[in-house]
Amino acid sequence: MAITSNTHLPNFDDLVKQSSCTKSPDNNLLDGSGTVFNLRLVNQANITYFKLYDAFSPTYGTTGPDFQVAIAADTTMTVQCRQGITFSSACSAAAARQGGTGATGNDNPGGLAYTIFGGE
């Protein structure tokens, strides 16, 4: 797992890149509250659900996602949110082969990369 983050630079909003997302949530991606305006998802494996949580540290298998999108195998997808998806406490992300809360042991997607562009 390799997360690259440029957070709150002058004249630049939040840009977060993750090269290998799993069901273990990546916590507090926007450094507190914020809004997601664009997602780029690259799925190199089987069907996967990308999940965003309005929580600093969600528990996979217990915490339900506040936003999720299914991505077909071997697909690149861009999700543009004109109004934005606002997170009041923190924005955390995870990916799994199962939608919703998901809690089985074989949920890891295999090869999902994401880029999040957000702001305040």
SULKANOR-V20040 format. One record per residue. RES is the residue in one letter. PHI is phi in whole degrees, -180 to 180 (NA if undefined). Layout:
res=[RES & RES]
phi=[PHI & PHI]
//
This chain:
res=[M & A & I & T & S & N & T & H & L & P & N & F & D & D & L & V & K & Q & S & S & C & T & K & S & P & D & N & N & L & L & D & G & S & G & T & V & F & N & L & R & L & V & N & Q & A & N & I & T & Y & F & K & L & Y & D & A & F & S & P & T & Y & G & T & T & G & P & D & F & Q & V & A & I & A & A & D & T & T & M & T & V & Q & C & R & Q & G & I & T & F & S & S & A & C & S & A & A & A & A & R & Q & G & G & T & G & A & T & G & N & D & N & P & G & G & L & A & Y & T & I & F & G & G & E]
phi=[NA & -134 & -102 & -115 & -138 & -116 & -113 & 57 & -80 & -56 & 60 & -147 & -86 & -79 & -132 & -124 & -122 & -131 & -89 & -153 & -80 & -129 & -75 & -77 & -60 & -87 & -92 & 52 & -68 & -100 & 57 & 108 & -70 & 173 & -130 & -95 & -109 & -152 & -125 & -120 & -119 & -121 & -107 & -102 & -127 & -81 & -52 & -138 & -110 & -94 & -127 & -117 & -124 & -91 & -158 & -68 & -146 & -68 & -104 & -63 & 93 & -123 & -82 & -79 & -70 & -88 & -151 & -147 & -142 & -89 & -125 & -67 & -61 & 51 & -132 & -112 & -134 & -116 & -114 & -105 & -118 & -57 & -85 & 85 & -110 & -92 & -117 & -83 & -108 & -171 & -112 & -122 & -133 & -152 & -139 & -155 & -83 & -122 & -80 & 66 & -67 & 55 & -152 & -86 & -68 & -101 & -83 & -60 & -75 & 108 & -158 & -115 & -113 & -139 & -130 & -116 & -114 & -140 & -169 & -104]
//
